[in-house]
Amino acid sequence: MLKDHFLEEDYDDVIEEINRILSINEKALRIAGCGQWELKNTIIEQLNHAFENLRMLNQKKINQQRASSVNEDIRRYMF
């Protein structure tokens, strides 16, 4: 499934971000259990940052696929 959305060379970074998201969610549950609602903005910022990192890694794969597709079209029409 990762191969559909991320470059193989980025798998370590992807796994790190997924682990970060899981850790943040655990932290959010603990904070909610304690009623420390003043920390919710910090949690939201951390989640947004992790999701943005995943989005950038996904965009990297999309850009590579587009470039590969363009190169293939050029080869097909030129030769």
Residue frames as a rotation matrix with the C-alpha (Angstrom) as fourth column:
MET 1
0.565 0.825 0.000 0.00
0.825 -0.565 0.000 0.00
0.000 0.000 -1.000 0.00
LEU 2
0.365 -0.498 -0.787 2.83
0.194 -0.786 0.587 2.42
-0.910 -0.367 -0.190 0.75
LYS 3
-0.607 -0.688 0.399 4.25
0.497 0.064 0.866 1.84
-0.621 0.723 0.302 -2.71
ASP 4
0.030 0.716 0.697 1.08
0.987 -0.132 0.093 3.29
0.159 0.685 -0.711 -4.23
HIS 5
0.876 0.476 0.074 1.55
0.443 -0.856 0.265 6.62
0.190 -0.200 -0.961 -2.45
PHE 6
0.748 -0.660 -0.070 5.21
-0.454 -0.586 0.671 7.06
-0.484 -0.471 -0.738 -1.54
LEU 7
0.426 -0.718 -0.551 8.63
-0.639 0.193 -0.745 6.52
0.641 0.669 -0.376 -3.04
GLU 8
0.727 -0.181 -0.662 10.48
0.394 0.900 0.186 3.49
0.562 -0.397 0.726 -1.76
GLU 9
-0.325 -0.945 0.046 13.41
0.552 -0.229 -0.802 5.66
0.768 -0.235 0.596 -0.71
ASP 10
-0.472 0.225 0.853 11.05
-0.541 -0.838 -0.078 7.65
0.697 -0.498 0.517 1.55
TYR 11
0.252 0.656 -0.711 9.60
0.168 0.694 0.700 4.66
0.953 -0.296 0.065 3.44
ASP 12
-0.423 -0.462 -0.779 11.69
0.835 0.135 -0.534 5.36
0.351 -0.877 0.329 6.55
ASP 13
-0.988 0.071 0.139 10.39
-0.104 -0.964 -0.244 8.95
0.117 -0.256 0.960 6.68
VAL 14
-0.215 0.970 -0.116 6.82
-0.482 -0.002 0.876 7.79
0.849 0.245 0.468 6.06
ILE 15
0.137 0.217 -0.967 7.00
0.578 0.775 0.255 5.23
0.804 -0.594 -0.020 8.87
GLU 16
-0.775 -0.486 -0.403 8.49
0.616 -0.437 -0.656 7.88
0.143 -0.757 0.638 11.16
GLU 17
-0.813 0.519 0.263 5.62
-0.478 -0.854 0.206 10.27
0.332 0.042 0.943 10.43
ILE 18
0.097 0.869 -0.486 3.00
-0.193 0.495 0.847 7.55
0.976 0.012 0.216 10.93
ASN 19
-0.136 -0.229 -0.964 4.58
0.838 0.493 -0.235 6.66
0.529 -0.839 0.125 14.27
ARG 20
-0.977 -0.213 0.020 4.60
0.180 -0.870 -0.460 10.35
0.116 -0.445 0.888 15.18
ILE 21
-0.404 0.903 0.147 0.87
-0.583 -0.378 0.719 10.57
0.705 0.205 0.679 14.40
LEU 22
0.238 0.470 -0.850 0.15
0.320 0.788 0.526 7.52
0.917 -0.398 0.037 16.55
SER 23
-0.518 -0.533 -0.669 2.19
0.814 -0.066 -0.578 8.98
0.264 -0.844 0.468 19.40
ILE 24
-0.935 0.216 0.280 0.39
-0.237 -0.971 -0.042 12.32
0.263 -0.105 0.959 19.13
ASN 25
-0.043 0.980 -0.192 -2.98
-0.379 0.162 0.911 10.54
0.924 0.112 0.365 19.20
GLU 26
0.058 -0.013 -0.998 -2.00
0.751 0.659 0.035 8.66
0.658 -0.752 0.048 22.35
LYS 27
-0.865 -0.434 -0.252 -0.92
0.497 -0.672 -0.549 11.95
0.069 -0.600 0.797 23.90
ALA 28
-0.659 0.690 0.300 -4.24
-0.467 -0.688 0.556 13.54
0.590 0.226 0.775 22.88
LEU 29
0.213 0.758 -0.616 -6.16
0.121 0.605 0.787 10.74
0.970 -0.242 0.037 24.59
ARG 30
-0.270 -0.390 -0.880 -4.15
0.915 0.181 -0.361 11.16
0.300 -0.903 0.308 27.79
ILE 31
-0.989 -0.108 0.102 -4.69
0.085 -0.974 -0.209 14.93
0.122 -0.198 0.973 27.71
ALA 32
-0.301 0.951 0.072 -8.42
-0.452 -0.209 0.867 14.49
0.839 0.229 0.493 27.12
GLY 33
0.168 0.337 -0.927 -8.60
0.541 0.754 0.372 11.98
0.824 -0.563 -0.055 29.95
CYS 34
-0.489 -0.444 -0.751 -6.99
0.872 -0.271 -0.408 14.50
-0.023 -0.854 0.519 32.29
GLY 35
0.586 0.808 -0.066 -9.15
0.796 -0.589 -0.138 17.36
-0.151 0.028 -0.988 31.02
GLN 36
-0.184 -0.738 -0.649 -6.16
0.380 -0.663 0.645 19.46
-0.906 -0.128 0.403 29.93
TRP 37
0.559 0.567 0.604 -8.03
0.751 -0.039 -0.659 21.14
-0.351 0.823 -0.448 27.10
GLU 38
0.735 -0.324 -0.596 -5.59
-0.316 -0.941 0.121 24.06
-0.600 0.100 -0.794 26.96
LEU 39
-0.329 -0.929 0.172 -3.11
-0.311 0.279 0.909 21.72
-0.892 0.245 -0.380 25.22
LYS 40
0.390 0.567 0.726 -5.47
0.452 0.568 -0.687 20.86
-0.802 0.596 -0.035 22.35
ASN 41
0.915 -0.061 -0.400 -4.02
-0.341 -0.649 -0.680 23.54
-0.218 0.758 -0.615 20.06
THR 42
-0.074 -0.996 0.059 -0.54
-0.879 0.093 0.467 22.10
-0.470 -0.017 -0.882 20.53
ILE 43
-0.265 0.073 0.961 -1.84
0.123 0.992 -0.041 18.65
-0.956 0.107 -0.272 19.62
ILE 44
0.758 0.623 0.195 -3.60
0.299 -0.067 -0.952 20.00
-0.580 0.780 -0.237 16.54
GLU 45
0.622 -0.608 -0.494 -0.45
-0.756 -0.631 -0.175 21.80
-0.206 0.482 -0.852 15.40
GLN 46
-0.370 -0.799 0.473 1.63
-0.628 0.591 0.507 18.65
-0.685 -0.109 -0.720 15.85
LEU 47
0.035 0.474 0.880 -0.87
0.409 0.796 -0.446 16.55
-0.912 0.376 -0.166 13.88
ASN 48
0.917 0.321 -0.236 -1.06
-0.039 -0.516 -0.856 19.14
-0.396 0.794 -0.460 11.11
HIS 49
0.218 -0.926 -0.307 2.72
-0.908 -0.308 0.284 19.19
-0.357 0.217 -0.909 10.86
ALA 50
-0.491 -0.389 0.780 2.94
-0.211 0.921 0.327 15.39
-0.845 -0.004 -0.534 10.61
PHE 51
0.367 0.708 0.603 0.15
0.518 0.382 -0.765 15.23
-0.772 0.593 -0.226 8.01
GLU 52
0.831 -0.139 -0.538 1.82
-0.445 -0.746 -0.496 18.01
-0.332 0.652 -0.682 6.01
ASN 53
-0.240 -0.968 0.071 5.07
-0.784 0.236 0.574 16.03
-0.573 0.082 -0.816 5.99
LEU 54
-0.327 0.210 0.921 3.19
0.318 0.943 -0.101 12.98
-0.890 0.260 -0.375 4.68
ARG 55
0.758 0.652 -0.017 1.50
0.247 -0.311 -0.918 15.14
-0.604 0.691 -0.397 2.04
MET 56
0.453 -0.677 -0.580 4.87
-0.811 -0.583 0.046 16.46
-0.369 0.450 -0.813 0.88
LEU 57
-0.558 -0.655 0.509 6.27
-0.407 0.751 0.520 12.94
-0.723 0.083 -0.686 0.62
ASN 58
0.084 0.688 0.721 3.21
0.555 0.569 -0.607 11.89
-0.827 0.452 -0.334 -1.39
GLN 59
0.851 0.213 -0.480 3.59
-0.192 -0.724 -0.662 14.94
-0.489 0.656 -0.575 -3.65
LYS 60
-0.125 -0.975 -0.184 7.18
-0.771 -0.021 0.637 13.91
-0.625 0.221 -0.749 -4.29
LYS 61
-0.541 -0.001 0.841 5.94
0.278 0.944 0.180 10.57
-0.794 0.331 -0.510 -5.68
ILE 62
0.553 0.816 0.168 3.26
0.495 -0.159 -0.854 12.31
-0.671 0.555 -0.492 -7.78
ASN 63
0.602 -0.389 -0.697 5.83
-0.598 -0.799 -0.071 14.70
-0.529 0.459 -0.713 -9.24
GLN 64
-0.514 -0.833 0.207 8.16
-0.511 0.491 0.706 11.83
-0.689 0.257 -0.677 -10.10
GLN 65
-0.230 0.518 0.824 5.33
0.578 0.754 -0.312 9.93
-0.783 0.404 -0.473 -11.79
ARG 66
0.794 0.522 -0.312 4.37
0.116 -0.633 -0.765 13.00
-0.597 0.571 -0.563 -13.83
ALA 67
0.190 -0.817 -0.544 7.96
-0.824 -0.434 0.365 13.56
-0.534 0.379 -0.755 -14.93
SER 68
-0.639 -0.404 0.655 8.29
-0.097 0.886 0.453 9.89
-0.763 0.226 -0.605 -15.84
SER 69
0.212 0.831 0.514 5.05
0.614 0.295 -0.732 10.05
-0.760 0.471 -0.448 -17.83
VAL 70
0.781 0.016 -0.624 6.18
-0.342 -0.825 -0.449 13.16
-0.522 0.564 -0.639 -19.71
ASN 71
-0.252 -0.957 -0.146 9.53
-0.759 0.102 0.643 11.57
-0.600 0.273 -0.752 -20.50
GLU 72
-0.481 0.154 0.863 7.78
0.332 0.943 0.017 8.45
-0.811 0.295 -0.505 -21.77
ASP 73
0.647 0.762 0.040 5.51
0.382 -0.279 -0.881 10.56
-0.660 0.585 -0.471 -24.00
ILE 74
0.471 -0.562 -0.680 8.51
-0.722 -0.689 0.070 12.40
-0.508 0.458 -0.730 -25.41
ARG 75
-0.596 -0.729 0.336 10.30
-0.427 0.643 0.636 9.13
-0.680 0.236 -0.694 -26.18
ARG 76
-0.120 0.645 0.755 7.20
0.537 0.682 -0.497 7.69
-0.835 0.346 -0.428 -27.79
TYR 77
0.826 0.554 -0.109 6.67
0.241 -0.521 -0.819 10.65
-0.510 0.650 -0.563 -30.10
MET 78
0.422 -0.748 -0.513 10.32
-0.772 -0.593 0.229 11.38
-0.475 0.299 -0.828 -30.89
PHE 79
-0.631 -0.776 0.006 11.45
-0.690 0.564 0.454 7.87
-0.356 0.283 -0.891 -31.71
